[in-house]
Amino acid sequence: CPICAKRNKAMDRTYRCSCGFHAHRDRVGAINIMRQPMADGKSLSA
């Protein structure tokens, strides 16, 4: 979950988390990919 960082599997096209967040699973994946370089302290080279 991009909000609470809980790991869940999307059972349908809509990802729903116990924290109340919900969005299309592709959008959640894109958010997680976008945030990954910031989470581990590394940045992607251009």
C-alpha positions as CSV (number, residue, x, y, z in Angstrom):
1,C,0.0,0.0,0.0
2,P,1.5,3.4,-1.0
3,I,-0.1,4.9,2.2
4,C,0.7,2.5,5.0
5,A,3.3,0.2,3.3
6,K,1.3,-3.0,4.1
7,R,1.9,-5.7,1.5
8,N,-1.3,-7.1,0.0
9,K,-2.2,-8.9,-3.2
10,A,-4.8,-7.3,-5.4
11,M,-7.6,-9.8,-5.8
12,D,-9.3,-7.8,-8.5
13,R,-8.5,-4.8,-10.7
14,T,-9.1,-2.6,-7.6
15,Y,-6.5,-2.8,-4.8
16,R,-8.1,-2.4,-1.4
17,C,-6.1,-2.0,1.8
18,S,-7.2,-2.4,5.4
19,C,-6.1,1.3,6.0
20,G,-8.9,2.4,3.7
21,F,-6.8,3.2,0.6
22,H,-8.1,1.9,-2.7
23,A,-7.1,2.4,-6.3
24,H,-6.7,0.5,-9.6
25,R,-4.0,-2.0,-9.1
26,D,-1.9,-0.7,-12.1
27,R,-1.9,2.8,-10.5
28,V,-0.7,1.3,-7.2
29,G,2.1,-0.5,-9.0
30,A,3.1,2.7,-10.8
31,I,3.2,4.6,-7.5
32,N,5.3,1.9,-5.9
33,I,7.7,1.8,-8.8
34,M,8.0,5.6,-8.8
35,R,8.8,5.7,-5.1
36,Q,11.3,2.8,-5.1
37,P,14.4,4.8,-5.8
38,M,13.6,7.2,-3.0
39,A,12.9,4.4,-0.6
40,D,16.3,2.8,-0.9
41,G,18.3,6.0,-1.1
42,K,19.5,5.5,-4.7
43,S,18.4,7.4,-7.8
44,L,18.2,6.3,-11.3
45,S,20.7,7.7,-13.8
46,A,19.5,9.6,-16.8
